[in-house]
Amino acid sequence: NIIVGNKKMLEQYTIQLDGAEIDNKLNINSSVYVAIEKQLAGIYHISDTIADTSADAIKKLKEMHLSVYMLTGDNKAAAESIAEKVGIENVITDVLPAGKAKVIKDLQAKGKIVAMVGDGINDSPALAQANLGIAIGSGTDIAIETADITLIKNNIMGISQAINLSYKTLRTIKQNLFWAFIYNIIGIPVAAFGLLNPMFAAAAMALSSVSVVSNSLRLKRAKI
């Protein structure tokens, strides 16, 4: 009988670790335990490689006045080591897939609007629970299917870019509605009193459409 898993899994099978994690330096990694016939046989120490753009991406999100959280199934020491390098203060560790969704639900209960970024099968419940689910293009199919937005490039700098583009798009929609309504607010009363020449009305209608389309085309030059 061979069991491979984390510390909690070994405890479920009543396997004694006998002080196996006494080296603090190794504790900065995620630990995978191997037990044979209920006896600890070995430990794999695994550490994540931080993407070159991660720290800059987190900094950009903070500049947008967004709170950044790390939700991970890794142990506390490993997670905090990574979080410190990329500048994340809010770290929640040893979280199961259902636990990630619960954390998001708790934040939503406090009135927070939550965006979740993930790429794995285990992230799917959290992606579904979040107000906005963002999947990495290189992630699993179920994560991509569950998310609202998929970043085609494997680069989390796209998170801030997507949010910025969303802000600009929403602002453009509001501007377009203003111009569409202003023409009608002015034109309808004038027409009601019989003071509006049909040719001017047609010209105003065309100008309204042109102004809305021209304003929307500015998004092509938007800096995100």
C-alpha positions in Angstrom: 0.0 0.0 0.0 1.6 3.3 -1.2 0.1 6.7 -0.2 1.2 9.9 -1.9 -0.2 13.2 -0.7 0.1 16.2 1.6 0.4 16.3 5.3 -3.4 16.3 5.9 -3.8 13.2 3.8 -1.2 11.3 5.8 -2.9 12.3 9.0 -6.2 11.0 7.7 -4.5 7.6 7.3 -3.0 7.9 10.8 0.6 7.9 9.4 3.1 9.4 11.8 5.5 12.0 10.4 7.9 11.7 13.3 9.2 15.3 13.0 9.9 15.0 9.3 9.5 18.7 8.7 12.2 20.1 11.1 14.2 21.9 8.4 12.7 25.4 8.1 14.5 26.0 4.8 12.7 23.1 3.2 9.4 24.4 4.6 9.4 27.2 2.1 8.5 24.6 -0.5 5.3 22.6 -1.0 5.8 19.1 0.5 4.5 15.9 -1.0 4.8 12.9 1.3 5.2 9.2 0.3 4.3 6.4 2.7 4.7 2.7 2.2 2.8 0.3 4.4 1.9 3.2 6.7 5.5 4.2 7.2 6.9 7.5 5.9 9.3 6.6 3.1 10.2 10.0 1.6 9.3 13.7 1.0 9.3 15.6 -2.2 9.9 19.3 -1.9 8.4 21.3 -4.8 8.6 25.0 -5.4 6.9 27.2 -8.0 8.7 29.3 -10.6 7.5 32.9 -10.5 6.8 34.4 -13.9 8.9 37.4 -14.9 5.8 39.6 -15.2 4.1 38.6 -11.9 5.5 41.3 -9.7 4.7 44.0 -12.3 1.2 42.7 -12.8 0.5 42.8 -9.0 1.9 46.3 -8.8 -0.3 47.4 -11.6 -3.4 46.0 -9.9 -2.5 47.8 -6.7 -2.1 51.1 -8.6 -5.7 50.5 -9.8 -6.7 50.5 -6.1 -7.6 46.8 -6.2 -7.0 44.4 -3.3 -5.1 41.3 -4.3 -5.5 37.9 -2.6 -3.6 34.7 -3.0 -5.7 31.5 -2.5 -3.6 28.4 -2.6 -3.6 24.8 -1.4 0.1 25.1 -0.6 1.4 25.3 2.9 1.7 28.7 4.7 5.5 28.9 4.5 5.6 28.1 0.8 2.8 30.5 -0.1 4.1 33.4 2.0 7.5 33.0 0.4 6.0 33.4 -3.1 3.6 36.2 -2.0 6.5 38.2 -0.5 8.4 38.1 -3.8 5.5 39.4 -5.9 4.1 41.8 -3.3 0.9 40.2 -2.1 -0.1 40.8 1.5 -3.4 38.9 1.7 -2.5 35.2 1.7 -4.9 32.3 2.4 -3.2 28.9 2.5 -4.1 25.2 2.7 -7.3 25.9 0.8 -9.2 23.1 -0.9 -11.1 23.8 -4.1 -14.4 24.3 -2.3 -12.6 26.5 0.2 -11.6 28.9 -2.5 -15.2 29.4 -3.5 -16.2 29.9 0.1 -13.5 32.6 0.6 -14.9 34.4 -2.5 -18.5 34.0 -1.2 -17.4 35.5 2.2 -15.8 38.5 0.4 -19.0 39.0 -1.6 -21.1 38.9 1.6 -19.0 41.9 2.7 -20.1 43.8 -0.4 -16.9 43.2 -2.4 -16.9 42.7 -6.2 -14.5 39.8 -6.7 -12.5 38.8 -9.8 -10.9 35.3 -9.7 -7.9 34.3 -11.8 -7.2 30.6 -12.2 -6.0 28.0 -14.7 -6.6 24.6 -13.1 -9.5 22.2 -12.5 -9.4 23.0 -8.8 -10.0 26.7 -9.6 -13.3 26.1 -11.5 -15.7 26.3 -8.5 -14.1 29.7 -7.5 -14.2 30.9 -11.1 -17.9 30.2 -11.2 -18.6 31.8 -7.8 -16.7 35.0 -8.6 -18.4 38.1 -10.1 -15.8 37.9 -12.8 -13.9 34.7 -13.7 -10.6 35.1 -15.6 -8.8 32.0 -17.0 -5.3 31.8 -18.3 -5.2 30.6 -21.9 -2.8 27.8 -21.2 -5.0 26.4 -18.4 -7.4 23.5 -18.3 -10.5 23.3 -20.6 -12.9 23.3 -17.7 -11.3 26.5 -16.2 -11.5 28.2 -19.6 -15.1 27.1 -20.1 -16.1 28.3 -16.6 -14.4 31.7 -16.8 -16.0 34.9 -18.3 -12.7 36.1 -19.8 -9.8 34.0 -21.1 -6.4 35.5 -21.5 -5.0 34.1 -24.7 -1.4 34.8 -23.7 0.1 33.1 -20.7 0.8 36.5 -19.1 -1.1 37.9 -16.1 -0.4 41.4 -17.2 -3.5 40.9 -19.3 -5.6 41.1 -16.1 -5.1 44.8 -15.7 -5.4 45.4 -19.4 -8.7 43.6 -19.5 -10.1 45.6 -16.6 -8.8 48.9 -18.1 -10.4 48.1 -21.4 -13.7 47.2 -19.6 -13.6 50.6 -17.8 -13.0 52.4 -21.1 -15.7 50.4 -22.9 -18.3 51.2 -20.2 -17.4 54.9 -20.3 -17.7 54.9 -24.1 -21.2 53.3 -23.8 -22.3 56.0 -21.4 -21.0 58.7 -23.7 -22.8 57.2 -26.7 -26.1 57.0 -24.7 -25.6 60.7 -23.8 -25.2 61.8 -27.4 -28.0 59.5 -28.6 -30.4 61.0 -26.1 -29.3 64.6 -26.4 -30.3 64.7 -30.1 -33.7 63.3 -29.3 -34.2 65.5 -26.2 -33.6 68.6 -28.3 -35.2 67.4 -31.5 -38.5 65.9 -30.3 -39.9 69.1 -28.6 -38.9 71.2 -31.7 -40.6 68.7 -34.0 -43.7 68.6 -31.8 -44.2 72.3 -32.3 -43.7 71.9 -36.1 -40.5 73.8 -36.2 -38.2 71.0 -37.4 -37.6 70.6 -41.1 -37.6 66.9 -42.1 -34.3 67.4 -43.9 -32.7 68.8 -40.7 -34.2 65.9 -38.7 -32.7 63.3 -41.1 -29.3 65.1 -40.9 -29.5 65.2 -37.1 -30.3 61.4 -37.1 -27.3 60.7 -39.3 -25.0 62.9 -37.3 -26.2 61.1 -34.1 -25.2 57.8 -35.6 -21.9 59.1 -36.9 -21.0 60.6 -33.5 -21.7 57.3 -31.7 -19.7 55.2 -34.2 -16.8 57.7 -34.2 -16.7 57.8 -30.4 -16.7 54.0 -30.3 -13.8 53.7 -32.8 -11.6 55.7 -30.3 -11.3 52.4 -28.4 -9.0 51.1 -31.2 -6.4 53.6 -30.0 -7.1 53.1 -26.3 -4.0 52.6 -24.2 -4.4 49.7 -21.8 
